[in-house]
Amino acid sequence: MDIVKSIKIFQQVVEDQSFTRAANHLNLVPSAVSRQVSELEKWLGVRLIYRTTRSLHLTDNGRQYLDKMADISSQIEALQVLKEDQSQLTGKVKITAPMMIGNLIVPKLLLKFKAQHPDVNIALTLMNRKVDLIEEGFDIAIRAGHLSDSSFYARKIGEIAFKTVASSDYLKKSPSLNEPKDIYQHNCIVNTGHANPKRWSYKIDHQIKSIKVKGDIETNESACILSFAKAGLGLAMLPELYVREDLANGNLLEVLNDFAAAPLPLNVIYPSNKLQSATISALIDFLVSNFENTASNN
């Protein structure tokens, strides 16, 4: 039984005060209209209409249900408008992302989304720790790496590759770097924003292995690490999008590229037990469709 269809037919019968006229309005045969109203009465467990050969009258229950059905119909119409008119998205979206991509890519994406949907309010929080979306009230999180928490929905938006880099001045005065174990002899700029800041991952003998690093500079901000590396203060492991331009112009050189680990997947995640608004769904779709293009043009 299509309850929404039955409600609409019942409302039309009441408006026209006739099964036949309602059938003409709805382009149905009178028997189909009568059957729909009877099924609605059976489903509700009450009589809605007294029928005679010449007229029909609402019962007391019929009048009460008619008022309630008017509210239901208006809400259904509002939902339909919301579904069809995505250009009028409104509301607030709370999103969190790691600082390493939040500083460079996410603002550009959100600017594009805001240009299309100016009535949407966005609250962006950049942090490297893993947040509790439910407890902390976030609608969306962008996370790098392989996900293990099955309580969230996840959609891949791209990948993030890391490169080990240093300035030519630093490399000239430092021991040679032919394989990952040579890092033990080097000063490394440590990113304390990572879960394991003093462990760098490399592909060694077809396996991903971590190398312990040490250094006299620590920071949780990738842009600061980039500046320190360009100044010749040590080795740095940074997302490719941070060092792309400096590698191209020679400010930095990549080392150990033959041992680079595979790129990490980048996902947008959201609570699986939370009903998505049209605005949140639209932003998720936008991130999935536009992240790679924005990152490649960064």
C-alpha distance (Angstrom), angle and dihedral (degrees) to the residues before:
residue distance angle dihedral
M1 . . .
D2 3.79 . .
I3 3.80 100.3 .
V4 3.81 94.4 -171.8
K5 3.80 91.6 51.9
S6 3.81 91.3 47.7
I7 3.81 91.4 51.0
K8 3.81 91.6 51.5
I9 3.79 91.6 49.1
F10 3.80 91.9 48.8
Q11 3.81 90.6 50.4
Q12 3.81 90.8 50.2
V13 3.81 91.7 50.6
V14 3.80 90.5 52.2
E15 3.80 91.9 47.0
D16 3.81 93.2 49.7
Q17 3.80 94.8 36.0
S18 3.79 86.8 -139.8
F19 3.79 138.2 81.3
T20 3.79 90.7 -146.6
R21 3.81 96.0 51.0
A22 3.82 90.5 44.9
A23 3.80 89.0 51.6
N24 3.82 90.3 52.9
H25 3.81 91.5 49.9
L26 3.80 92.0 49.4
N27 3.81 95.6 40.3
L28 3.80 91.5 -120.0
V29 3.76 134.6 123.7
P30 3.85 114.8 -101.2
S31 3.81 92.1 -116.7
A32 3.82 90.6 58.5
V33 3.81 90.8 51.5
S34 3.79 91.6 48.9
R35 3.79 91.3 48.2
Q36 3.83 92.6 51.0
V37 3.80 92.2 51.6
S38 3.80 91.1 47.3
E39 3.82 91.0 50.9
L40 3.81 90.0 49.4
E41 3.81 90.3 52.1
K42 3.79 90.4 48.6
W43 3.80 91.6 49.1
L44 3.83 92.0 49.6
G45 3.80 93.4 40.8
V46 3.82 93.7 -131.8
R47 3.79 138.0 92.0
L48 3.79 112.1 -107.9
I49 3.81 102.1 179.5
Y50 3.81 136.3 32.0
R51 3.79 107.0 -142.9
T52 3.81 127.2 -156.9
T53 3.78 130.0 168.0
R54 3.81 90.5 -101.3
S55 3.82 106.4 30.6
L56 3.78 147.7 2.9
H57 3.80 131.5 -136.3
L58 3.79 133.0 -166.5
T59 3.78 117.2 -115.3
D60 3.80 119.7 -134.5
N61 3.79 87.8 -99.7
G62 3.80 89.1 48.0
R63 3.82 91.5 56.5
Q64 3.82 92.1 48.5
Y65 3.78 93.5 48.2
L66 3.79 92.1 44.9
D67 3.82 90.0 59.5
K68 3.81 91.6 48.5
M69 3.79 91.6 46.7
A70 3.80 90.5 54.5
D71 3.81 88.5 60.0
I72 3.80 91.5 47.6
S73 3.80 92.0 49.7
S74 3.80 93.1 50.6
Q75 3.82 90.8 50.5
I76 3.79 91.5 49.5
E77 3.80 90.1 50.8
A78 3.81 90.1 50.1
L79 3.79 90.6 51.5
Q80 3.79 90.4 50.0
V81 3.81 91.7 51.5
L82 3.79 90.2 48.7
K83 3.79 90.9 50.6
E84 3.79 94.3 47.9
D85 3.80 98.9 40.9
Q86 3.79 105.6 56.4
S87 3.81 89.8 154.6
Q88 3.81 88.6 74.6
L89 3.79 97.8 58.1
T90 3.79 115.0 156.8
G91 3.77 139.4 171.1
K92 3.78 136.1 70.1
V93 3.80 128.1 -67.1
K94 3.80 122.5 -163.9
I95 3.79 112.1 -154.5
T96 3.79 132.6 176.1
A97 3.79 129.1 -164.9
P98 3.82 137.9 170.4
M99 3.77 115.1 -91.4
M100 3.80 93.6 -121.0
I101 3.81 91.9 69.7
G102 3.77 99.1 17.0
N103 3.78 93.0 71.7
L104 3.79 96.4 51.2
I105 3.79 113.6 24.7
V106 3.80 111.6 18.0
P107 3.84 96.0 61.4
K108 3.80 90.6 52.8
L109 3.79 90.8 50.5
L110 3.78 93.0 48.3
L111 3.81 91.4 48.4
K112 3.80 89.4 56.0
F113 3.80 91.7 47.0
K114 3.82 91.7 48.4
A115 3.79 90.5 50.8
Q116 3.81 88.4 58.7
H117 3.82 95.7 39.3
P118 3.82 108.9 28.7
D119 3.81 94.1 169.2
V120 3.81 93.3 63.8
N121 3.80 116.3 99.7
I122 3.80 115.2 -146.0
A123 3.81 127.2 -162.2
L124 3.82 110.0 -168.1
T125 3.80 120.9 -170.7
L126 3.79 120.1 -174.6
M127 3.78 116.3 -155.9
N128 3.76 136.7 141.7
R129 3.77 98.3 -142.6
K130 3.79 120.9 92.1
V131 3.80 107.3 -102.0
D132 3.78 128.6 -150.5
L133 3.79 101.2 -121.3
I134 3.79 94.4 -162.5
E135 3.80 98.8 43.7
E136 3.81 94.8 41.4
G137 3.78 95.5 42.4
F138 3.80 101.2 -119.1
D139 3.79 120.4 154.4
I140 3.81 97.5 -162.9
A141 3.80 136.6 17.1
I142 3.79 129.7 -170.6
R143 3.79 112.2 -146.9
A144 3.78 135.2 179.0
G145 3.78 122.2 -142.4
H146 3.77 137.6 33.7
L147 3.80 114.3 -39.6
S148 3.77 123.5 -133.0
D149 3.81 102.2 170.9
S150 3.80 107.2 99.2
S151 3.81 92.9 -173.1
F152 3.81 89.6 82.8
Y153 3.75 134.9 65.1
A154 3.81 113.2 -125.7
R155 3.79 133.7 -165.1
K156 3.76 122.3 -173.5
I157 3.78 113.9 -123.5
G158 3.79 100.0 173.9
E159 3.78 146.6 -55.1
I160 3.77 134.6 -84.4
A161 3.80 121.5 -147.0
F162 3.80 123.9 -162.3
K163 3.78 126.7 -145.7
T164 3.80 131.6 -165.1
V165 3.79 107.7 -133.4
A166 3.78 142.4 170.3
S167 3.78 138.7 169.1
S168 3.80 119.9 -93.9
D169 3.83 89.3 -118.1
Y170 3.80 91.6 57.3
L171 3.80 93.4 46.6
K172 3.81 92.7 49.3
K173 3.81 92.6 58.5
S174 3.82 97.1 38.1
P175 3.83 135.6 77.4
S176 3.79 116.8 -84.9
L177 3.79 120.3 -86.0
N178 3.78 112.6 -144.3
E179 3.80 101.8 141.1
P180 3.81 137.2 9.9
K181 3.82 95.3 -94.9
D182 3.83 88.5 64.2
I183 3.82 87.2 71.4
Y184 3.82 87.9 80.6
Q185 3.80 87.4 76.1
H186 3.80 94.6 51.9
N187 3.77 139.0 82.9
C188 3.80 108.4 -117.3
I189 3.78 127.3 -162.2
V190 3.80 103.5 -130.1
N191 3.79 122.3 -142.5
T192 3.81 105.2 -147.6
G193 3.78 90.1 -173.1
H194 3.80 90.4 77.3
A195 3.79 123.5 87.8
N196 3.84 90.5 -120.0
P197 3.79 102.8 24.2
K198 3.81 96.8 173.8
R199 3.81 94.8 49.6
W200 3.80 120.4 81.6
S201 3.81 119.2 -170.7
Y202 3.80 125.1 -133.4
K203 3.79 136.9 168.9
I204 3.80 106.3 -111.3
D205 3.80 122.0 171.5
H206 3.81 90.3 -11.8
Q207 3.81 92.0 -54.8
I208 3.78 132.7 99.5
K209 3.79 108.8 -115.9
S210 3.78 131.4 174.6
I211 3.78 123.6 -127.3
K212 3.77 120.1 -154.7
V213 3.80 112.4 -125.9
K214 3.77 134.5 -167.3
G215 3.77 135.1 -167.8
D216 3.77 146.9 153.5
I217 3.82 96.4 -116.2
E218 3.80 125.7 66.7
T219 3.80 129.8 174.6
N220 3.80 138.4 153.5
E221 3.80 94.9 -139.4
S222 3.81 122.4 87.8
A223 3.81 93.8 -155.6
C224 3.81 89.5 57.4
I225 3.80 90.7 49.0
L226 3.79 89.1 52.4
S227 3.81 91.5 52.6
F228 3.82 92.5 48.6
A229 3.81 91.4 48.8
K230 3.80 92.8 49.9
A231 3.81 88.7 50.1
G232 3.81 89.7 58.8
L233 3.78 98.0 -110.7
G234 3.80 98.2 131.9
L235 3.77 150.4 -60.3
A236 3.80 119.0 -42.2
M237 3.77 134.5 -167.3
L238 3.78 109.0 -150.2
P239 3.81 139.9 160.5
E240 3.79 111.2 -86.7
L241 3.78 91.7 -119.5
Y242 3.83 90.1 62.4
V243 3.79 95.4 52.9
R244 3.82 101.4 32.4
E245 3.80 95.7 101.2
D246 3.81 95.9 40.7
L247 3.81 91.3 50.1
A248 3.79 89.6 50.7
N249 3.80 94.7 51.3
G250 3.81 96.2 39.5
N251 3.79 99.1 -111.3
L252 3.80 87.2 122.3
L253 3.78 134.9 25.4
E254 3.78 126.2 -148.9
V255 3.79 118.2 -127.1
L256 3.80 132.0 -170.9
N257 3.79 90.8 18.0
D258 3.82 90.7 150.3
F259 3.80 88.0 63.0
A260 3.81 98.1 45.0
A261 3.79 114.3 136.7
A262 3.79 119.3 -122.2
P263 3.81 115.8 -87.0
L264 3.78 116.5 -87.6
P265 3.80 118.6 -117.8
L266 3.78 115.1 -111.6
N267 3.80 115.5 -146.5
V268 3.75 138.5 -176.6
I269 3.80 108.7 -140.7
Y270 3.78 133.2 -170.1
P271 3.81 135.8 174.3
S272 3.77 113.5 -79.5
N273 3.80 92.1 -151.0
K274 3.79 94.4 54.9
L275 3.81 120.5 91.5
Q276 3.79 106.9 -126.0
S277 3.78 119.9 -127.8
A278 3.79 118.8 -139.5
T279 3.81 88.9 -107.9
I280 3.81 94.9 54.2
S281 3.80 91.7 44.9
A282 3.80 90.9 49.9
L283 3.81 92.4 50.6
I284 3.81 91.8 49.2
D285 3.82 90.5 50.6
F286 3.80 89.6 47.9
L287 3.82 92.9 52.2
V288 3.80 91.6 48.8
S289 3.82 92.4 49.3
N290 3.81 99.5 41.9
F291 3.81 109.7 30.2
E292 3.80 99.1 87.1
N293 3.81 94.2 46.7
T294 3.82 92.3 47.9
A295 3.82 92.3 47.3
S296 3.80 93.3 49.1
N297 3.81 90.8 51.4
N298 3.79 94.7 45.4
